[in-house]
């Protein structure tokens, strides 16, 4: 078995405790005996999480945690089939790309000037190919990923 970092296990625990076990409120997954858990329960859970406005990417990740946990029950002969694997897949659509202009980059540098993180931002921004094909402001630019926010900034991920 692969070893994962402590933070990974903590994130799994939070996902299970906060987003899986207590929902949906009318029939929480955590109250259903594992042997009686059916795809319809998982579908109801997905619909409940969507109704709260949960981002599709977040729902996809949490569903993956649920599916992996139930797959362990299948391997341990507690379940015959994995009910989380029997539901329609959650599709994550490409979201609109948000790009940085040179003016945006200057504002970031001005806002972080004097902070301990200034060098990090300056280095990241210096790697961006402003004004070149594929650079910010074009379809091949960089996007700000909310899930990858670090130190109140954005992770710059090349769009392939």
N, C-alpha and C positions, 0 to 999 in steps of 0.2 A: 504494500500500500504506500502511495506517495505521501510524503509529509508536507503539510501546509503550514504556513506561518500562523502564529497565534491570532493575528488580526483577521485572518481569513475565517478562522473558526468563530471569532467574536461576531463577525458580520453575518455568518450563517445563523448564529444563535439569535441575533437581533431580528433577522428576517423571519425566523420561525416564531419567535415570541411575539413580535409586533404585527406581522403581516399575514401569517399563515394560521396559527392556532386559534386566535380569537375571531376569525371571520369566516363566512358572513355572519352578522350578528344574530340572524334568525336561526341559524343552525351552524355553529362554529365547527370547523374541521377538527379542532382539538377535542370536541365532545363526541365525535363519531369513533366507535371502536375500529381499529385499523382493518380488521377483517370485513367490516361492513362498508368501508369506504369505496365509493363507486365513481366512475367518470362523471356522472351527473353532479355529484358533490363538488368535484374539481371545477366543472363548468360553472356552477353557481358561485364558487369562490372567485373565479376569473371575472365573471360578470359583476360581482360585488366590488372587486378591486378597481375595475374599469369605471364603475359608477362614482367612485370617489375622486376621479380625475388623475389617478396614478399614471405616470408616464409609461408608455408602452415598453420602453427599454427596461425600466425598473420592474414592471410586471413580468417581462420575459426572464429577467435574472432570478426573480423570486420563484417563479414557476420552475426554473431549472433546479433551484435548491430543493423545492418540494419533490420534484421528479427524482432527483438523485437520492434523497432520503428514502423515498418509497422503493427505489430500485434496490437499496440495501436490504429492505424487508423481503423483496422477492428472492434475492440471493441467499437469505437466511431461511428460506422456506416458510416465512410468515405470511406472505401473499403469493398467490399463483400468478397474478398479473399486476402490473403497475397502473393504477387508475389515472395517474397524472400523465402517463405516456399514451393513453388512449383518447385523449381529447385533441381537438384541432390545435395545430401549432399556433403560437402567438407570433405574428409577423411584425417585425420591426422595419418600418419604412424609413428610407433615407429622409432625414429632416432637412429643412432648408439650411443651406450653408451660411453661416455668419462669418464675414471676413473682416479683417482689420485694414484700415487705410493707414497711410503714413501719419496722418493727423491723429488717428486713434493711438498709434504706437507712441507718438510724442506725448499724448495725454497720459498714457500709462507710465511712461518714464518720469514725467513731471509729478505725477501723483505718488510715485514711490521714491522720488529723490530724497536722499537722507535716511531711507529705511535700510534695515539689514538685508532686505530682499532686492534692493536696487540692482545689484550686479547680476542676479539671476534673471531679472526681466531684461536688462540691457543685453545680456548674452543671448537669451532666447530671441529677442526682437532683431538682433543683428544677423541672425541666421535666416530671416525671412527675405525672400527675393522680391522686394517691393518693385513694382513697375515692370516686372518681367512676365512673359507669358507663364501662366500657371501660378503666378503670385497672388497675394491678397487682392480681392476685388474681382477675381476671375473665377471661372468654374473650377479651376484646379487649385484654388487657394487653400487657405487654412481655415479650420473651423474651431469654434470654441465649444468644447464638450462640457456641459454642466456636470456630468458625473466625474470628470477629470479635473475639476477645479482644485488647484493647489495654492495655498497661501493667498487666497482671495484673488487669484489670477486665472488665466486660462491656459490650458495645455494646447499647444499648437500641433495639430495632427495633419499631415499631408493628406489631401483627398486623392485617392487613387481611382 
